């Protein structure tokens, strides 16, 4: 079952950190690790679809 935290496809760092309940610095690093960053001049956006796919790799299965 796939659940989307956000209905937005792209978010800025601050908004993404709030959506995923983590500090902004951790969100930025994970977004970079996931290759989910888009830069347009000075505007930086994170693709939530790519980020969520990357986040799923940390799922703990017991």
PDB file with SEQRES, HELIX, SHEET and CRYST1 records, atoms N, CA, C and O in Angstrom:
SEQRES   1 A   62  UNK UNK UNK UNK UNK UNK UNK UNK UNK UNK UNK UNK UNK          
SEQRES   2 A   62  UNK UNK UNK UNK UNK UNK UNK UNK UNK UNK UNK UNK UNK          
SEQRES   3 A   62  UNK UNK UNK UNK UNK UNK UNK UNK UNK UNK UNK UNK UNK          
SEQRES   4 A   62  UNK UNK UNK UNK UNK UNK UNK UNK UNK UNK UNK UNK UNK          
SEQRES   5 A   62  UNK UNK UNK UNK UNK UNK UNK UNK UNK UNK                      
HELIX    1 AA1 UNK A   13  UNK A   19  1                                   7    
HELIX    2 AA2 UNK A   24  UNK A   33  1                                  10    
HELIX    3 AA3 UNK A   48  UNK A   55  1                                   8    
HELIX    4 AA4 UNK A   56  UNK A   58  5                                   3    
SHEET    1 AA1 3 UNK A  10  UNK A  11  0                                        
SHEET    2 AA1 3 UNK A  43  UNK A  47 -1                                        
SHEET    3 AA1 3 UNK A  37  UNK A  40 -1                                        
CRYST1    1.000    1.000    1.000  90.00  90.00  90.00 P 1           1          
ATOM      1  N   UNK A   1       0.837  -1.186   0.000  1.00  0.00           N  
ATOM      2  CA  UNK A   1       0.000   0.000   0.000  1.00  0.00           C  
ATOM      3  C   UNK A   1       0.875   1.240   0.000  1.00  0.00           C  
ATOM      4  O   UNK A   1       1.665   1.455   0.919  1.00  0.00           O  
ATOM      5  N   UNK A   2       0.732   2.041  -1.020  1.00  0.00           N  
ATOM      6  CA  UNK A   2       1.546   3.241  -1.137  1.00  0.00           C  
ATOM      7  C   UNK A   2       0.746   4.443  -0.659  1.00  0.00           C  
ATOM      8  O   UNK A   2      -0.381   4.672  -1.099  1.00  0.00           O  
ATOM      9  N   UNK A   3       1.338   5.199   0.238  1.00  0.00           N  
ATOM     10  CA  UNK A   3       0.679   6.369   0.809  1.00  0.00           C  
ATOM     11  C   UNK A   3       1.522   7.599   0.545  1.00  0.00           C  
ATOM     12  O   UNK A   3       2.709   7.617   0.871  1.00  0.00           O  
ATOM     13  N   UNK A   4       0.937   8.610  -0.030  1.00  0.00           N  
ATOM     14  CA  UNK A   4       1.645   9.859  -0.280  1.00  0.00           C  
ATOM     15  C   UNK A   4       1.433  10.802   0.886  1.00  0.00           C  
ATOM     16  O   UNK A   4       0.301  11.054   1.299  1.00  0.00           O  
ATOM     17  N   UNK A   5       2.525  11.319   1.410  1.00  0.00           N  
ATOM     18  CA  UNK A   5       2.453  12.277   2.503  1.00  0.00           C  
ATOM     19  C   UNK A   5       1.942  13.608   1.964  1.00  0.00           C  
ATOM     20  O   UNK A   5       1.172  14.305   2.624  1.00  0.00           O  
ATOM     21  N   UNK A   6       2.372  13.942   0.782  1.00  0.00           N  
ATOM     22  CA  UNK A   6       2.032  15.225   0.191  1.00  0.00           C  
ATOM     23  C   UNK A   6       1.326  15.038  -1.146  1.00  0.00           C  
ATOM     24  O   UNK A   6       1.586  14.071  -1.862  1.00  0.00           O  
ATOM     25  N   UNK A   7       0.435  15.963  -1.478  1.00  0.00           N  
ATOM     26  CA  UNK A   7      -0.187  15.937  -2.797  1.00  0.00           C  
ATOM     27  C   UNK A   7       0.636  16.750  -3.774  1.00  0.00           C  
ATOM     28  O   UNK A   7       0.436  16.660  -4.985  1.00  0.00           O  
ATOM     29  N   UNK A   8       1.568  17.550  -3.253  1.00  0.00           N  
ATOM     30  CA  UNK A   8       2.445  18.331  -4.112  1.00  0.00           C  
ATOM     31  C   UNK A   8       3.549  17.430  -4.648  1.00  0.00           C  
ATOM     32  O   UNK A   8       4.002  16.516  -3.958  1.00  0.00           O  
ATOM     33  N   UNK A   9       3.971  17.684  -5.852  1.00  0.00           N  
ATOM     34  CA  UNK A   9       5.050  16.901  -6.433  1.00  0.00           C  
ATOM     35  C   UNK A   9       6.408  17.502  -6.061  1.00  0.00           C  
ATOM     36  O   UNK A   9       7.375  16.771  -5.846  1.00  0.00           O  
ATOM     37  N   UNK A  10       6.476  18.825  -5.985  1.00  0.00           N  
ATOM     38  CA  UNK A  10       7.719  19.510  -5.649  1.00  0.00           C  
ATOM     39  C   UNK A  10       7.523  20.393  -4.426  1.00  0.00           C  
ATOM     40  O   UNK A  10       6.497  21.057  -4.283  1.00  0.00           O  
ATOM     41  N   UNK A  11       8.516  20.393  -3.548  1.00  0.00           N  
ATOM     42  CA  UNK A  11       8.484  21.246  -2.358  1.00  0.00           C  
ATOM     43  C   UNK A  11       9.857  21.873  -2.160  1.00  0.00           C  
ATOM     44  O   UNK A  11      10.859  21.390  -2.687  1.00  0.00           O  
ATOM     45  N   UNK A  12       9.885  22.946  -1.399  1.00  0.00           N  
ATOM     46  CA  UNK A  12      11.156  23.551  -0.994  1.00  0.00           C  
ATOM     47  C   UNK A  12      11.636  22.830   0.255  1.00  0.00           C  
ATOM     48  O   UNK A  12      10.891  22.060   0.861  1.00  0.00           O  
ATOM     49  N   UNK A  13      12.870  23.079   0.633  1.00  0.00           N  
ATOM     50  CA  UNK A  13      13.454  22.377   1.781  1.00  0.00           C  
ATOM     51  C   UNK A  13      12.630  22.530   3.054  1.00  0.00           C  
ATOM     52  O   UNK A  13      12.347  21.546   3.738  1.00  0.00           O  
ATOM     53  N   UNK A  14      12.250  23.753   3.368  1.00  0.00           N  
ATOM     54  CA  UNK A  14      11.535  24.009   4.623  1.00  0.00           C  
ATOM     55  C   UNK A  14      10.213  23.257   4.670  1.00  0.00           C  
ATOM     56  O   UNK A  14       9.892  22.615   5.670  1.00  0.00           O  
ATOM     57  N   UNK A  15       9.454  23.338   3.595  1.00  0.00           N  
ATOM     58  CA  UNK A  15       8.162  22.668   3.538  1.00  0.00           C  
ATOM     59  C   UNK A  15       8.321  21.144   3.581  1.00  0.00           C  
ATOM     60  O   UNK A  15       7.541  20.452   4.235  1.00  0.00           O  
ATOM     61  N   UNK A  16       9.322  20.633   2.888  1.00  0.00           N  
ATOM     62  CA  UNK A  16       9.570  19.192   2.878  1.00  0.00           C  
ATOM     63  C   UNK A  16       9.943  18.671   4.249  1.00  0.00           C  
ATOM     64  O   UNK A  16       9.494  17.600   4.656  1.00  0.00           O  
ATOM     65  N   UNK A  17      10.763  19.425   4.962  1.00  0.00           N  
ATOM     66  CA  UNK A  17      11.159  19.020   6.313  1.00  0.00           C  
ATOM     67  C   UNK A  17       9.938  18.937   7.224  1.00  0.00           C  
ATOM     68  O   UNK A  17       9.832  18.031   8.051  1.00  0.00           O  
ATOM     69  N   UNK A  18       9.036  19.870   7.072  1.00  0.00           N  
ATOM     70  CA  UNK A  18       7.809  19.852   7.874  1.00  0.00           C  
ATOM     71  C   UNK A  18       6.918  18.671   7.481  1.00  0.00           C  
ATOM     72  O   UNK A  18       6.356  18.003   8.349  1.00  0.00           O  
ATOM     73  N   UNK A  19       6.787  18.415   6.187  1.00  0.00           N  
ATOM     74  CA  UNK A  19       5.946  17.315   5.703  1.00  0.00           C  
ATOM     75  C   UNK A  19       6.417  15.953   6.212  1.00  0.00           C  
ATOM     76  O   UNK A  19       5.607  15.095   6.561  1.00  0.00           O  
ATOM     77  N   UNK A  20       7.731  15.769   6.248  1.00  0.00           N  
ATOM     78  CA  UNK A  20       8.290  14.481   6.625  1.00  0.00           C  
ATOM     79  C   UNK A  20       8.764  14.436   8.077  1.00  0.00           C  
ATOM     80  O   UNK A  20       9.430  13.488   8.492  1.00  0.00           O  
ATOM     81  N   UNK A  21       8.419  15.454   8.833  1.00  0.00           N  
ATOM     82  CA  UNK A  21       8.710  15.511  10.274  1.00  0.00           C  
ATOM     83  C   UNK A  21      10.183  15.275  10.593  1.00  0.00           C  
ATOM     84  O   UNK A  21      10.529  14.401  11.389  1.00  0.00           O  
ATOM     85  N   UNK A  22      11.032  16.059   9.965  1.00  0.00           N  
ATOM     86  CA  UNK A  22      12.470  15.972  10.251  1.00  0.00           C  
ATOM     87  C   UNK A  22      13.065  17.366  10.159  1.00  0.00           C  
ATOM     88  O   UNK A  22      12.442  18.285   9.628  1.00  0.00           O  
ATOM     89  N   UNK A  23      14.264  17.512  10.675  1.00  0.00           N  
ATOM     90  CA  UNK A  23      14.898  18.825  10.609  1.00  0.00           C  
ATOM     91  C   UNK A  23      15.269  19.124   9.155  1.00  0.00           C  
ATOM     92  O   UNK A  23      15.426  18.216   8.339  1.00  0.00           O  
ATOM     93  N   UNK A  24      15.403  20.396   8.858  1.00  0.00           N  
ATOM     94  CA  UNK A  24      15.664  20.822   7.490  1.00  0.00           C  
ATOM     95  C   UNK A  24      17.002  20.296   6.978  1.00  0.00           C  
ATOM     96  O   UNK A  24      17.117  19.910   5.814  1.00  0.00           O  
ATOM     97  N   UNK A  25      17.991  20.281   7.829  1.00  0.00           N  
ATOM     98  CA  UNK A  25      19.320  19.819   7.408  1.00  0.00           C  
ATOM     99  C   UNK A  25      19.296  18.348   6.995  1.00  0.00           C  
ATOM    100  O   UNK A  25      19.905  17.973   5.993  1.00  0.00           O  
ATOM    101  N   UNK A  26      18.597  17.521   7.763  1.00  0.00           N  
ATOM    102  CA  UNK A  26      18.481  16.090   7.442  1.00  0.00           C  
ATOM    103  C   UNK A  26      17.703  15.897   6.146  1.00  0.00           C  
ATOM    104  O   UNK A  26      18.067  15.062   5.319  1.00  0.00           O  
ATOM    105  N   UNK A  27      16.630  16.669   5.968  1.00  0.00           N  
ATOM    106  CA  UNK A  27      15.840  16.577   4.744  1.00  0.00           C  
ATOM    107  C   UNK A  27      16.681  16.955   3.523  1.00  0.00           C  
ATOM    108  O   UNK A  27      16.626  16.282   2.494  1.00  0.00           O  
ATOM    109  N   UNK A  28      17.454  18.025   3.643  1.00  0.00           N  
ATOM    110  CA  UNK A  28      18.322  18.451   2.543  1.00  0.00           C  
ATOM    111  C   UNK A  28      19.306  17.355   2.176  1.00  0.00           C  
ATOM    112  O   UNK A  28      19.484  17.050   0.996  1.00  0.00           O  
ATOM    113  N   UNK A  29      19.943  16.763   3.167  1.00  0.00           N  
ATOM    114  CA  UNK A  29      20.942  15.726   2.903  1.00  0.00           C  
ATOM    115  C   UNK A  29      20.304  14.504   2.259  1.00  0.00           C  
ATOM    116  O   UNK A  29      20.851  13.947   1.307  1.00  0.00           O  
ATOM    117  N   UNK A  30      19.159  14.085   2.769  1.00  0.00           N  
ATOM    118  CA  UNK A  30      18.488  12.913   2.203  1.00  0.00           C  
ATOM    119  C   UNK A  30      17.998  13.197   0.785  1.00  0.00           C  
ATOM    120  O   UNK A  30      18.055  12.317  -0.074  1.00  0.00           O  
ATOM    121  N   UNK A  31      17.521  14.408   0.530  1.00  0.00           N  
ATOM    122  CA  UNK A  31      17.071  14.772  -0.812  1.00  0.00           C  
ATOM    123  C   UNK A  31      18.234  14.733  -1.796  1.00  0.00           C  
ATOM    124  O   UNK A  31      18.079  14.293  -2.935  1.00  0.00           O  
ATOM    125  N   UNK A  32      19.394  15.194  -1.353  1.00  0.00           N  
ATOM    126  CA  UNK A  32      20.586  15.137  -2.206  1.00  0.00           C  
ATOM    127  C   UNK A  32      20.998  13.693  -2.453  1.00  0.00           C  
ATOM    128  O   UNK A  32      21.314  13.321  -3.582  1.00  0.00           O  
ATOM    129  N   UNK A  33      20.995  12.879  -1.402  1.00  0.00           N  
ATOM    130  CA  UNK A  33      21.347  11.463  -1.538  1.00  0.00           C  
ATOM    131  C   UNK A  33      20.393  10.732  -2.476  1.00  0.00           C  
ATOM    132  O   UNK A  33      20.786   9.795  -3.170  1.00  0.00           O  
ATOM    133  N   UNK A  34      19.143  11.169  -2.490  1.00  0.00           N  
ATOM    134  CA  UNK A  34      18.119  10.540  -3.327  1.00  0.00           C  
ATOM    135  C   UNK A  34      18.155  11.050  -4.772  1.00  0.00           C  
ATOM    136  O   UNK A  34      17.436  10.537  -5.630  1.00  0.00           O  
ATOM    137  N   UNK A  35      18.985  12.051  -5.037  1.00  0.00           N  
ATOM    138  CA  UNK A  35      19.021  12.704  -6.353  1.00  0.00           C  
ATOM    139  C   UNK A  35      17.650  13.251  -6.729  1.00  0.00           C  
ATOM    140  O   UNK A  35      17.199  13.108  -7.865  1.00  0.00           O  
ATOM    141  N   UNK A  36      17.000  13.875  -5.761  1.00  0.00           N  
ATOM    142  CA  UNK A  36      15.657  14.408  -5.957  1.00  0.00           C  
ATOM    143  C   UNK A  36      15.642  15.936  -6.039  1.00  0.00           C  
ATOM    144  O   UNK A  36      14.584  16.556  -5.937  1.00  0.00           O  
ATOM    145  N   UNK A  37      16.818  16.538  -6.224  1.00  0.00           N  
ATOM    146  CA  UNK A  37      16.965  17.995  -6.218  1.00  0.00           C  
ATOM    147  C   UNK A  37      16.861  18.565  -7.633  1.00  0.00           C  
ATOM    148  O   UNK A  37      17.456  18.043  -8.575  1.00  0.00           O  
ATOM    149  N   UNK A  38      16.092  19.647  -7.758  1.00  0.00           N  
ATOM    150  CA  UNK A  38      15.990  20.390  -9.016  1.00  0.00           C  
ATOM    151  C   UNK A  38      16.360  21.831  -8.710  1.00  0.00           C  
ATOM    152  O   UNK A  38      15.826  22.422  -7.771  1.00  0.00           O  
ATOM    153  N   UNK A  39      17.274  22.407  -9.494  1.00  0.00           N  
ATOM    154  CA  UNK A  39      17.685  23.797  -9.280  1.00  0.00           C  
ATOM    155  C   UNK A  39      17.334  24.629 -10.504  1.00  0.00           C  
ATOM    156  O   UNK A  39      17.664  24.276 -11.636  1.00  0.00           O  
ATOM    157  N   UNK A  40      16.659  25.738 -10.247  1.00  0.00           N  
ATOM    158  CA  UNK A  40      16.332  26.709 -11.276  1.00  0.00           C  
ATOM    159  C   UNK A  40      16.821  28.053 -10.760  1.00  0.00           C  
ATOM    160  O   UNK A  40      16.206  28.649  -9.876  1.00  0.00           O  
ATOM    161  N   UNK A  41      17.918  28.520 -11.309  1.00  0.00           N  
ATOM    162  CA  UNK A  41      18.599  29.709 -10.792  1.00  0.00           C  
ATOM    163  C   UNK A  41      18.886  29.493  -9.303  1.00  0.00           C  
ATOM    164  O   UNK A  41      19.652  28.597  -8.949  1.00  0.00           O  
ATOM    165  N   UNK A  42      18.283  30.299  -8.431  1.00  0.00           N  
ATOM    166  CA  UNK A  42      18.520  30.134  -6.995  1.00  0.00           C  
ATOM    167  C   UNK A  42      17.413  29.349  -6.304  1.00  0.00           C  
ATOM    168  O   UNK A  42      17.473  29.116  -5.097  1.00  0.00           O  
ATOM    169  N   UNK A  43      16.416  28.946  -7.059  1.00  0.00           N  
ATOM    170  CA  UNK A  43      15.296  28.181  -6.505  1.00  0.00           C  
ATOM    171  C   UNK A  43      15.657  26.699  -6.481  1.00  0.00           C  
ATOM    172  O   UNK A  43      16.074  26.137  -7.494  1.00  0.00           O  
ATOM    173  N   UNK A  44      15.493  26.072  -5.320  1.00  0.00           N  
ATOM    174  CA  UNK A  44      15.761  24.641  -5.180  1.00  0.00           C  
ATOM    175  C   UNK A  44      14.465  23.938  -4.810  1.00  0.00           C  
ATOM    176  O   UNK A  44      13.792  24.317  -3.851  1.00  0.00           O  
ATOM    177  N   UNK A  45      14.121  22.908  -5.579  1.00  0.00           N  
ATOM    178  CA  UNK A  45      12.917  22.123  -5.327  1.00  0.00           C  
ATOM    179  C   UNK A  45      13.293  20.660  -5.164  1.00  0.00           C  
ATOM    180  O   UNK A  45      14.268  20.183  -5.745  1.00  0.00           O  
ATOM    181  N   UNK A  46      12.504  19.960  -4.367  1.00  0.00           N  
ATOM    182  CA  UNK A  46      12.716  18.537  -4.140  1.00  0.00           C  
ATOM    183  C   UNK A  46      11.512  17.789  -4.706  1.00  0.00           C  
ATOM    184  O   UNK A  46      10.366  18.127  -4.410  1.00  0.00           O  
ATOM    185  N   UNK A  47      11.781  16.777  -5.515  1.00  0.00           N  
ATOM    186  CA  UNK A  47      10.726  15.943  -6.087  1.00  0.00           C  
ATOM    187  C   UNK A  47      10.294  14.945  -5.009  1.00  0.00           C  
ATOM    188  O   UNK A  47      11.076  14.079  -4.615  1.00  0.00           O  
ATOM    189  N   UNK A  48       9.065  15.063  -4.537  1.00  0.00           N  
ATOM    190  CA  UNK A  48       8.566  14.214  -3.451  1.00  0.00           C  
ATOM    191  C   UNK A  48       8.431  12.754  -3.868  1.00  0.00           C  
ATOM    192  O   UNK A  48       8.610  11.859  -3.042  1.00  0.00           O  
ATOM    193  N   UNK A  49       8.121  12.502  -5.134  1.00  0.00           N  
ATOM    194  CA  UNK A  49       7.998  11.114  -5.598  1.00  0.00           C  
ATOM    195  C   UNK A  49       9.330  10.380  -5.484  1.00  0.00           C  
ATOM    196  O   UNK A  49       9.390   9.252  -4.995  1.00  0.00           O  
ATOM    197  N   UNK A  50      10.388  11.028  -5.938  1.00  0.00           N  
ATOM    198  CA  UNK A  50      11.724  10.425  -5.857  1.00  0.00           C  
ATOM    199  C   UNK A  50      12.153  10.307  -4.401  1.00  0.00           C  
ATOM    200  O   UNK A  50      12.715   9.288  -4.000  1.00  0.00           O  
ATOM    201  N   UNK A  51      11.890  11.347  -3.604  1.00  0.00           N  
ATOM    202  CA  UNK A  51      12.274  11.327  -2.197  1.00  0.00           C  
ATOM    203  C   UNK A  51      11.585  10.182  -1.449  1.00  0.00           C  
ATOM    204  O   UNK A  51      12.227   9.482  -0.666  1.00  0.00           O  
ATOM    205  N   UNK A  52      10.288   9.989  -1.684  1.00  0.00           N  
ATOM    206  CA  UNK A  52       9.548   8.928  -1.000  1.00  0.00           C  
ATOM    207  C   UNK A  52      10.050   7.544  -1.403  1.00  0.00           C  
ATOM    208  O   UNK A  52      10.117   6.636  -0.575  1.00  0.00           O  
ATOM    209  N   UNK A  53      10.401   7.390  -2.672  1.00  0.00           N  
ATOM    210  CA  UNK A  53      10.948   6.116  -3.140  1.00  0.00           C  
ATOM    211  C   UNK A  53      12.263   5.813  -2.408  1.00  0.00           C  
ATOM    212  O   UNK A  53      12.504   4.679  -1.993  1.00  0.00           O  
ATOM    213  N   UNK A  54      13.097   6.828  -2.260  1.00  0.00           N  
ATOM    214  CA  UNK A  54      14.367   6.680  -1.533  1.00  0.00           C  
ATOM    215  C   UNK A  54      14.106   6.392  -0.054  1.00  0.00           C  
ATOM    216  O   UNK A  54      14.775   5.550   0.546  1.00  0.00           O  
ATOM    217  N   UNK A  55      13.144   7.083   0.523  1.00  0.00           N  
ATOM    218  CA  UNK A  55      12.822   6.906   1.935  1.00  0.00           C  
ATOM    219  C   UNK A  55      12.381   5.464   2.227  1.00  0.00           C  
ATOM    220  O   UNK A  55      12.673   4.928   3.296  1.00  0.00           O  
ATOM    221  N   UNK A  56      11.692   4.855   1.294  1.00  0.00           N  
ATOM    222  CA  UNK A  56      11.236   3.465   1.461  1.00  0.00           C  
ATOM    223  C   UNK A  56      12.396   2.478   1.596  1.00  0.00           C  
ATOM    224  O   UNK A  56      12.211   1.389   2.140  1.00  0.00           O  
ATOM    225  N   UNK A  57      13.574   2.834   1.117  1.00  0.00           N  
ATOM    226  CA  UNK A  57      14.723   1.922   1.227  1.00  0.00           C  
ATOM    227  C   UNK A  57      15.188   1.778   2.673  1.00  0.00           C  
ATOM    228  O   UNK A  57      15.963   0.875   2.986  1.00  0.00           O  
ATOM    229  N   UNK A  58      14.727   2.653   3.549  1.00  0.00           N  
ATOM    230  CA  UNK A  58      15.098   2.599   4.966  1.00  0.00           C  
ATOM    231  C   UNK A  58      14.076   1.861   5.816  1.00  0.00           C  
ATOM    232  O   UNK A  58      14.210   1.791   7.037  1.00  0.00           O  
ATOM    233  N   UNK A  59      13.068   1.317   5.178  1.00  0.00           N  
ATOM    234  CA  UNK A  59      11.994   0.625   5.902  1.00  0.00           C  
ATOM    235  C   UNK A  59      12.546  -0.575   6.658  1.00  0.00           C  
ATOM    236  O   UNK A  59      13.318  -1.364   6.114  1.00  0.00           O  
ATOM    237  N   UNK A  60      12.142  -0.705   7.922  1.00  0.00           N  
ATOM    238  CA  UNK A  60      12.576  -1.813   8.763  1.00  0.00           C  
ATOM    239  C   UNK A  60      11.503  -2.888   8.712  1.00  0.00           C  
ATOM    240  O   UNK A  60      10.338  -2.646   9.027  1.00  0.00           O  
ATOM    241  N   UNK A  61      11.914  -4.060   8.314  1.00  0.00           N  
ATOM    242  CA  UNK A  61      10.976  -5.194   8.241  1.00  0.00           C  
ATOM    243  C   UNK A  61      11.375  -6.200   9.315  1.00  0.00           C  
ATOM    244  O   UNK A  61      12.515  -6.662   9.364  1.00  0.00           O  
ATOM    245  N   UNK A  62      10.425  -6.525  10.161  1.00  0.00           N  
ATOM    246  CA  UNK A  62      10.717  -7.468  11.252  1.00  0.00           C  
ATOM    247  C   UNK A  62       9.899  -8.724  11.119  1.00  0.00           C  
ATOM    248  O   UNK A  62      10.015  -9.627  11.948  1.00  0.00           O  
TER     249      UNK A  62                                                      
END                                                                             
